[in-house]
Amino acid sequence: PLIKKEEATSSGRPHSAKFIGKNLFVDEDVLFNNLSQLPEIKELSYKTSLVLPRVLELMEPEGVEVKPAVVEDPSDSQLDQGQKEVQDDHEQALKRSVAGNQCQQRVVEFFGDEANKDLVNNYIKIQSKIALHRVAWTYLKSSQGDTKNFEASIKELLLKRDPKLHEKFVNSKQFSRNERLLAVMSELKDASSEFETKKDEPYTIKYSDVKMIDLLVEAENQHGRSYDNGIMDFTSIIRNSMKSRLNTKDANIGKIEAQLDILESKKDKLDEQLMSYLSKFNCDEQVDFGACGPKNIKSFDIGKGLEEFEALIDSVYEKQFEKSKELKNNFRWNTYWLHVR
């Protein structure tokens, strides 16, 4: 429920708009209406007087004073113990959510700091290798019982799951193989999750892998696809690596899983360095990147956050699309290959 400055200051400005930053206002009425749809808040008869002012207080940016309307809190005698507990739960959930936003900004700052450039580039290379191997793992799992190559298997999978996307994939020859792969990554991610067991969770496609293919395409757009000095082609790498191994898919699933275990171990060590930095800001405590209530509380896990939480991943990698030199170094041909038997 954010309103741009020009809208809030126009003649049609909502009477409930509150200044919360340099160029944004929040419309209390819209915010309250959104919040009131949450089942837990619907239960609170005093939601207007307690919940909304507290939300605005927690949203207050540094150096900006927010003054929502003052409404007397109900006396303790009006609230039974159950209502107090619900109120306390939501207070804590809001605190964790705000802490999550603050820690997210710290992660963005870390990735944008030139002093951390080498570590960040190493992180992206490892994450990109993971993406390559997870896409290959998904292909092999979806075609275990046949000898189809990568592209044929993807077409078959898309035809079963989303005929329109299949048609788009087949008829998009004007796009590069990397661009066509990016176009279907979200569907491959969903398909990959259907193979997931507790044991297989590290091998399924995550949102971070989708983002790596996005970076790969940007690198290709900037530097071309020349084998000598251009950007690698994930589809060709998988297809060519498996070309003479189509009868050994089961064995190569195991090989790829072993390689992913190694890559995850390397990434864990980088996550530890990042976590050491974040702990200075109390980001090793319980904070919540995206939960809406106490049922979703988890201890802060930066490794998991950088694989699955979309808002965090988008903000962390936003500036990487502008770093032409780093994109070329991280994605050029022969930087890494698929590990197969």
N, C-alpha and C positions, 0 to 999 in steps of 0.2 A: 504493500500500500504506500509506495513512495511517489511523491509528486515533484516534478521538476520545478526549479526555482521560479521560472517565468510563469508556470501555470499557477503556482501558489500565490504569487503576488499580483495576479491579474484580477479583474473585477469579479471573476467567477470563483475566487479562492474559497475553498471550503472553510467554514467557520471553525472547524476542528483541526486545521492544519497546524502542525508544530514544527518549528525549525530544529533539524537534527544534524545539520552539517553545512558545508560551504554552499552546495547547490541543490540540496534535497530537503524536502519537508516530509513529514509523515502525517497522513490523514488518520486521526484517532478513530473516527467512525469506521473506516474501512478496516483498519487493523483490528478493532474490537470484533467486527463482524466475522473476520477470518478466524480469529482466536476462538470465538464462541462456538465454532463448528466442531472443535475438539471435544470428544465425549467427556473427558475428565472435567473440562471447564464448564460444560453444560450443567454439570451437577452442582456447581457453585452458585448459590443464589446471590452471593456478594461479589460476583466476578467483576462488575464494573468498578467497584470501589477499591478492590485489592489487586486484581490481576493486571489490568491495563496500566495503572500508574507504575507498577513494578516493571513491566515490560519496557516502558519508555525510559525508566531509570537505567535499566541494563543496556539499552540501546545508546545511551548518551555517549557521544565521542569525547575524547579528551579535550578539555578546554571549552566545551560548549555546554551551556546550561539548558536543561530541558525542564519546563515547568508545566506538567499536566495539571488539569483541574484538581483541586484538593477536595476530596470527599472523605468524610469521617469513616474510619474503619468501624465495623460492627464491634460491639463489646464482646468480651470473652463469653459472656453468658448467652449470647446469641448463636455461638458456634459450638456445635458438639465436637467431640474428640475426632470423629471420622473426618469432618470438614477441615479441622486443623491439620490433620495428617496429609490430606490431599493438597492443602495449601503449601505445606512444607515441602512435599514431594515436588511440586511445580516450581517452587522457589529454587530448589537444588538443581532441577533439570535446566532451568533458565540460566543459572550460574554456569553450569557445565557447557551449555551451548555458547554462551558469551566467551568463556575461556577457550572453547574450541576455535572460535573466530579469531581470537588473539593469537593462538598458537599457529593457526593456519597462516597468518600474516608473517610470523617468524620463519616459517618454512619457506615462504615465498622470498623473504629477505635473504635467507641462507643461499638459495639457488641463484639469486641475482647478484650475490657478492663476488666481485672479481677475484678476491682472495681465495675463493672456493672453486675457481674455474676448473682446475684439474680434477678435483673430486667429483664435481657435477658431470663433467664429460665422461668420466669413468662410469659413473652411475647410469648415464643414458646408454652407454655402450652395453653394459651388462643387462639393462632392462630391455634393450633392443634384441639382444641375443635370446633373452627369455621369450620375447614376443615371437621371434622366428621359430623357436622350438615348440612353443605352445600351439601355434598355427599348424605346424607339421604334426604334432601329437593329435590334434583334433581331426586332421585329415586321415591319419592312420586309424584312429579309433572308429571313425565313421565308415571306413572301407576295409575293415579287417578281413571280411570274407571274400574279397575279390582282388583283382590285380589292376584296377583302374588307376590311372595317374592322378596327380593332384587336381588339375583343372577339370577333368572328367568327373571326379568325385565331388568337387564343389558344385558343379552344374547339377548333378543328381541330387545332392543335398538341398540345394535351393529350390529345385523343381518340386520336391516333396513338401518343403516348408513354406515357400512363398513364391508361387508361380510368376507373379508380376516382377519380383526382384530377379528371378531366374531369367526372365525375358530381357530385362534391362542389362543383366550381366552378359548374356550371350550377344546382344546387339550393341555392345558398347566398344566395338573394335577401335574406335577413334581415340580411345583413352589408353594410357599405358597400363601394363599389367599391375603395377603398384597402385595406380588409381582405381582399377577395377577391384583389387583386393580390398582397398579401403572402403569402397562402396558396400561391401558385403560383410565387413568385420563385425558389425553389431549382431547380424544374424548368426555368424559363426560363433560369436561369444555366447549367444543363447543356446545354440546347438551343443557347444562344448560343455556347458553347465549340465546338460542332460546326461552326460557320461560320468558326472561327478559322484564319487563316493568320498568318504572321509579320507581315504588313502590317495585319491586322485585330485583332491582340491588344489595342490600346488601346480598341477599341470594344465588346468583349464584356463581358457582365455579370460583375462580380466580387462577392466576399462583401461588400465595402464598400457596394455598391449595395443588397444585401439589407438591410443594417443601416439604410441611409437610409430605405427603405420602412417598416421597423420604427419608426423615429423619426417618420416621417410619420403613421403610424397612431396612435401615442401622442399626437401633437399634435392629431390629429382627435378622439380620445377626450376630451381635456381642453378643447378649444375649439370643437368642433362643425364643421359643414360649410357654414355660411352663406357665400354668395358675398361678402357685404358685409364681414364681419370674421372669417370662419372660415378653415378650412384648405383648401388646394388639393387637387384630385382629379386624380391623375396620369392615370388612365384617361380621364377626360373631356378633359384637355388634349391627349392624343395623338389621341384620336378626333376631336375638333373641329378640331384643327390639320390633320389629313389629310382631313377630310370632303370638300373640293372638290379634292383632289389625289391621289385613288386611282389615277389613270392616270399619275402621275409618280413612282412609288415609286423607280425607279432614280435619278432626279435627286435625290430627297430623301435617299437613302442618302448620296450624296456631300456634300450640304449638312450633314447631321448629322455626318458624319465630320469635316468642316472645323470645325464648331463644337466638337466634342469635342477636336480638336487645340488650339484656343484655350483651352478650359477646362483641359486638362491642363497647358498652359504656365503658366497662372495658379497652378494647384495646385503645380507644380514650384517656383515662387518661394516659396510658403509652406513647402514641404518643406525648402527651403534654410535658412529661418529656424529651423525646428525642428532641422535637422541641426547648425546652428551651436551651438545650445544643447546638444545631445547630445554634441557633440565634446568638451565640457568634461569629460565622464565617460568618455572613450575609446570612445564608441559609434560612432566613425567607423572603427574597426578591424574586423577580421573577427570578427563574432559571429554566432551562429546562433540564430534564434528557435524553430526547430522540427525541426532535423535530428537524425537518430539516428546518423549516421556521417559519415566524411569525404567520402563521395561527394556529399553534399548541401551542401558548403561554398559559401557565396556571400558576397561583400562585403556589409556592412551597407547596406541600402537602405530608408530609412524610408518613402519613397513607395510602394514595392511592398509593404512590410510592412503599411501602413495600407489597402491595397486587398485583400490576399489572405490574410493570416495571421489566422485566426479568433479565436484566443485573445487576441491583441493588440487587435484591433478591438473585441471584446466588452468587454474591460477598459477601453479608452480611452473608449468611449461609454456605459458603464454609468451614470455620473452625469448624462449629458445627458437621460435620460428623466425626471429629477426637476426639470429647469429649465423650468418652465411658461412663463415670459415669453420665454425664448430660443426655445423650441419654436414659439411663436406667431409670433415675428418671422422665424424661419428658414423657415417653411412656410405662411404665410398666402397667400391668393389674391393674384395679381398681383405676387408677389415675383419670379417669373421664368416664362418661357414656352418652349415648344419652338421651335427655330429651323428653319423649313422654307422652301422656295422658294415 
